[in-house]
Amino acid sequence: MTALSFEFYPPKTDEQRAQLDRTTARLKAYDPEYVSCTFGAGGSTLSYTSETVRHLKQHHGVEAVPHLSCVGGTQQEIRELLKLYRAIGVKRIIALRGDMPSGMGFPGEMRYASELIAFIRAEHGDAFRIEVGAYPETHPQAEDALADLRHFKAKIDAGANAAITQYFYNPDAYFHFVDAVRKLGVEVPIIPGIMPIANFSQLRRFSEQCGAEIPRWIARRMQAYGDDAESVKSFGADVVAGLCERLLAGGAPSLHFYTLNLARPTTAVLQRLGHR
């Protein structure tokens, strides 16, 4: 059975909380290794993340993993969060640089994820398993692809245990990235991040912002379906399931799904993969 994990974002309204509870209950049936909760830029969801992690652990009984970003924050803020996470039994952290929120002038006391990882290790030793981000199609703000690989290796050298990639739809991008970092001496698991396709216009906006490429053949087929939402969802699930099959056949250690707090797009893929 393939190891799975699911990413959620912290809800801010009662309606969003109810939606997350419904989604968690459905996806918990797939026995995930853990679920993760994103972190708002510059601390905008600081309390929401820790509250959501606590709720997921206590109410749903899943291993909940907070994302932790260093941009826009102070070492003391991060120190307090890490103390809180240890107190509520968190065993993993997804450590990221994060994005600077618009209009915010303070970049924070740490500029890079490698500094955050070193800080966590200095403060807490091996108390946390640390996952970091990886960019098979290159981080959109990297100077170039080779510099991006060096930055990635610096995060591993700082003490990360594994990496989760940005989503992608070209499996060769993942395999080339894994080959490249292995040649640099990186041995940690590289877990592919999977984005189910439910709303194509939303996906296109996300992809423009984060530098993920949507292959032309997928985009053209989606455009041809137009307003036929069911055909879009069915085709999207077929495409993503096929991607997952190729990744697993090629040695991917597990799959990490970006759920956007929705169950159905992810379960449609998992059912095609034989998970019931």
C-alpha positions as CSV (number, residue, x, y, z in Angstrom):
1,M,0.0,0.0,0.0
2,T,1.4,3.4,-1.0
3,A,2.1,5.8,2.0
4,L,0.0,8.9,1.7
5,S,-0.1,12.3,3.3
6,F,-2.6,15.2,2.8
7,E,-2.1,19.0,3.0
8,F,-4.8,21.3,4.4
9,Y,-4.9,25.0,5.0
10,P,-6.1,26.5,8.3
11,P,-9.8,27.5,8.2
12,K,-10.8,30.9,9.4
13,T,-14.6,30.7,9.5
14,D,-17.1,28.3,11.0
15,E,-18.1,27.2,7.5
16,Q,-14.5,26.5,6.6
17,R,-14.0,24.6,9.8
18,A,-17.0,22.4,9.1
19,Q,-15.6,21.8,5.6
20,L,-12.2,20.8,6.9
21,D,-13.8,18.4,9.4
22,R,-15.8,16.7,6.7
23,T,-12.8,16.4,4.4
24,T,-10.5,15.1,7.2
25,A,-13.1,12.5,8.2
26,R,-13.3,11.2,4.5
27,L,-9.5,11.3,3.9
28,K,-8.7,9.7,7.3
29,A,-10.2,6.5,5.9
30,Y,-7.2,6.2,3.6
31,D,-4.9,5.9,6.7
32,P,-2.5,8.8,5.9
33,E,0.9,8.8,7.4
34,Y,0.2,12.4,8.5
35,V,-1.8,15.5,7.5
36,S,-0.1,18.9,7.2
37,C,-1.4,22.4,7.8
38,T,0.0,25.4,5.9
39,F,1.4,28.6,7.4
40,G,0.3,32.1,6.4
41,A,2.8,34.6,5.0
42,G,4.3,36.8,7.7
43,G,2.3,35.2,10.5
44,S,-1.1,36.1,9.1
45,T,-2.4,32.7,10.2
46,L,0.1,32.1,13.0
47,S,-2.6,31.1,15.5
48,Y,-4.8,29.5,12.9
49,T,-2.1,27.0,12.1
50,S,-1.4,25.9,15.7
51,E,-5.1,25.8,16.5
52,T,-5.8,23.7,13.4
53,V,-2.9,21.3,14.2
54,R,-4.2,20.9,17.8
55,H,-7.8,20.3,16.5
56,L,-6.7,17.7,13.9
57,K,-4.7,15.8,16.5
58,Q,-7.3,15.9,19.3
59,H,-10.6,15.7,17.3
60,H,-9.6,13.5,14.4
61,G,-6.7,11.5,16.0
62,V,-4.4,12.0,13.0
63,E,-0.7,12.9,13.1
64,A,-0.9,16.6,12.3
65,V,2.2,18.4,11.0
66,P,2.5,22.2,10.9
67,H,4.2,24.2,8.2
68,L,6.6,26.7,9.7
69,S,7.8,29.7,7.7
70,C,10.7,32.0,8.7
71,V,10.0,35.0,6.5
72,G,8.6,38.0,8.3
73,G,9.0,36.5,11.7
74,T,11.4,36.8,14.6
75,Q,13.5,34.0,16.2
76,Q,11.5,34.5,19.4
77,E,8.2,34.0,17.7
78,I,9.5,30.8,16.1
79,R,11.0,29.7,19.4
80,E,7.6,30.1,21.1
81,L,5.9,28.2,18.3
82,L,8.3,25.3,18.5
83,K,7.8,25.1,22.3
84,L,4.0,25.0,21.7
85,Y,4.3,22.2,19.1
86,R,6.5,20.1,21.4
87,A,4.0,20.6,24.2
88,I,1.0,19.3,22.1
89,G,3.0,16.3,20.8
90,V,4.0,17.4,17.3
91,K,6.7,15.1,15.9
92,R,7.2,16.6,12.5
93,I,7.7,20.1,11.0
94,I,7.6,21.2,7.4
95,A,10.1,24.0,7.3
96,L,9.9,26.6,4.6
97,R,11.2,30.0,3.8
98,G,7.7,31.3,3.0
99,D,6.6,34.3,0.9
100,M,6.8,37.9,2.0
101,P,3.3,39.3,2.4
102,S,2.6,42.3,0.3
103,G,3.2,45.6,1.9
104,M,5.3,44.1,4.7
105,G,8.8,45.7,5.1
106,F,10.4,43.4,7.7
107,P,11.9,40.3,6.0
108,G,12.4,38.5,9.4
109,E,15.6,37.5,11.2
110,M,16.1,34.4,9.0
111,R,16.0,34.8,5.2
112,Y,16.4,31.2,4.1
113,A,14.8,27.8,5.0
114,S,18.3,26.4,5.7
115,E,18.7,29.0,8.5
116,L,15.3,27.9,9.9
117,I,16.3,24.2,9.8
118,A,19.6,25.0,11.6
119,F,17.7,27.0,14.2
120,I,15.2,24.1,14.9
121,R,18.1,21.6,15.2
122,A,20.1,23.9,17.5
123,E,17.0,24.5,19.8
124,H,15.5,21.0,19.7
125,G,18.0,18.5,18.4
126,D,16.3,15.6,16.8
127,A,12.9,16.1,18.5
128,F,11.3,16.9,15.1
129,R,11.4,15.1,11.8
130,I,11.9,18.0,9.3
131,E,10.6,18.1,5.8
132,V,11.5,20.8,3.3
133,G,10.2,22.0,-0.1
134,A,11.7,21.0,-3.4
135,Y,11.1,22.4,-6.9
136,P,11.5,19.9,-9.8
137,E,10.7,22.7,-12.3
138,T,13.0,25.2,-10.4
139,H,11.9,27.8,-7.8
140,P,10.4,30.8,-9.6
141,Q,12.7,33.2,-7.7
142,A,15.9,31.1,-8.2
143,E,18.8,32.7,-10.0
144,D,19.0,29.6,-12.2
145,A,18.4,25.9,-12.1
146,L,21.8,25.0,-10.7
147,A,21.7,27.6,-8.0
148,D,18.3,26.2,-7.0
149,L,19.9,22.7,-6.6
150,R,22.6,24.2,-4.4
151,H,20.0,25.9,-2.2
152,F,18.1,22.6,-1.9
153,K,21.3,20.8,-0.9
154,A,21.9,23.5,1.8
155,K,18.6,22.7,3.4
156,I,19.4,19.0,3.6
157,D,22.9,19.7,4.9
158,A,21.3,21.9,7.6
159,G,19.4,18.8,8.9
160,A,16.3,18.1,6.9
161,N,15.1,14.5,6.8
162,A,13.0,14.5,3.6
163,A,11.6,16.8,1.0
164,I,8.1,17.4,-0.5
165,T,8.0,18.8,-4.0
166,Q,6.0,21.6,-5.5
167,Y,3.2,20.0,-7.7
168,F,4.0,19.2,-11.3
169,Y,2.4,17.3,-14.2
170,N,5.5,16.2,-16.0
171,P,7.0,13.1,-14.3
172,D,10.3,13.6,-16.1
173,A,10.8,16.8,-14.1
174,Y,10.6,14.8,-10.9
175,F,12.9,12.1,-12.1
176,H,15.5,14.5,-13.4
177,F,15.4,16.5,-10.2
178,V,15.9,13.3,-8.1
179,D,18.8,12.3,-10.3
180,A,20.4,15.7,-10.0
181,V,20.3,15.9,-6.2
182,R,21.5,12.3,-5.9
183,K,24.6,13.3,-7.8
184,L,25.1,16.1,-5.3
185,G,25.1,13.5,-2.5
186,V,21.5,14.0,-1.3
187,E,20.1,10.7,-0.1
188,V,16.9,11.8,1.7
189,P,13.4,10.7,0.4
190,I,12.0,13.1,-2.2
191,I,8.2,12.9,-2.0
192,P,6.2,14.2,-5.0
193,G,3.5,16.7,-4.2
194,I,0.3,16.0,-6.1
195,M,-2.3,18.6,-7.1
196,P,-5.6,17.0,-8.1
197,I,-7.4,18.9,-10.9
198,A,-10.8,20.1,-9.9
199,N,-11.1,23.7,-11.1
200,F,-8.9,24.4,-14.1
201,S,-9.1,28.2,-14.1
202,Q,-8.0,28.2,-10.4
203,L,-5.2,25.7,-11.1
204,R,-4.0,28.0,-14.0
205,R,-3.8,31.0,-11.6
206,F,-1.9,28.9,-8.9
207,S,0.5,27.6,-11.5
208,E,1.3,31.1,-12.8
209,Q,2.1,32.2,-9.3
210,C,4.3,29.3,-8.3
211,G,6.0,28.4,-11.6
212,A,4.4,25.0,-12.0
213,E,4.0,24.1,-15.7
214,I,0.8,22.8,-17.1
215,P,1.6,20.7,-20.2
216,R,-0.1,22.1,-23.3
217,W,-1.9,18.9,-24.1
218,I,-3.6,19.0,-20.7
219,A,-4.5,22.7,-21.0
220,R,-5.9,22.3,-24.5
221,R,-8.1,19.3,-23.4
222,M,-9.4,21.3,-20.4
223,Q,-10.2,24.3,-22.6
224,A,-12.1,22.0,-25.0
225,Y,-14.3,20.8,-22.2
226,G,-15.3,24.4,-21.4
227,D,-18.1,24.5,-18.8
228,D,-18.6,20.7,-18.7
229,A,-17.5,20.4,-15.1
230,E,-17.9,16.6,-14.8
231,S,-15.7,16.0,-17.9
232,V,-13.1,18.3,-16.5
233,K,-13.1,16.4,-13.1
234,S,-13.0,13.0,-14.7
235,F,-10.2,13.9,-17.2
236,G,-8.3,15.6,-14.4
237,A,-8.5,12.5,-12.1
238,D,-7.4,10.3,-15.0
239,V,-4.4,12.5,-15.7
240,V,-3.3,12.8,-12.1
241,A,-3.8,9.1,-11.4
242,G,-1.6,8.3,-14.5
243,L,1.0,10.7,-13.1
244,C,1.0,9.0,-9.7
245,E,1.3,5.5,-11.3
246,R,4.4,6.6,-13.3
247,L,5.9,8.2,-10.2
248,L,5.4,5.1,-8.0
249,A,6.7,2.8,-10.8
250,G,9.8,5.0,-11.0
251,G,10.5,4.7,-7.3
252,A,8.7,7.7,-5.6
253,P,8.6,6.8,-1.9
254,S,5.1,8.1,-1.2
255,L,2.5,10.7,-2.4
256,H,1.6,14.0,-0.7
257,F,-1.7,15.5,-1.9
258,Y,-2.5,19.2,-1.9
259,T,-6.2,18.9,-1.1
260,L,-7.3,22.6,-0.9
261,N,-9.5,21.2,2.0
262,L,-11.6,19.2,-0.5
263,A,-12.0,15.4,-0.3
264,R,-13.5,14.5,-3.7
265,P,-10.7,15.5,-6.1
266,T,-8.2,13.5,-4.1
267,T,-10.5,10.5,-3.5
268,A,-11.2,10.4,-7.3
269,V,-7.5,9.9,-7.9
270,L,-7.0,7.4,-5.1
271,Q,-9.9,5.3,-6.3
272,R,-8.3,5.1,-9.8
273,L,-5.1,4.0,-8.1
274,G,-7.0,1.1,-6.4
275,H,-7.3,2.7,-2.9
276,R,-10.8,2.1,-1.6
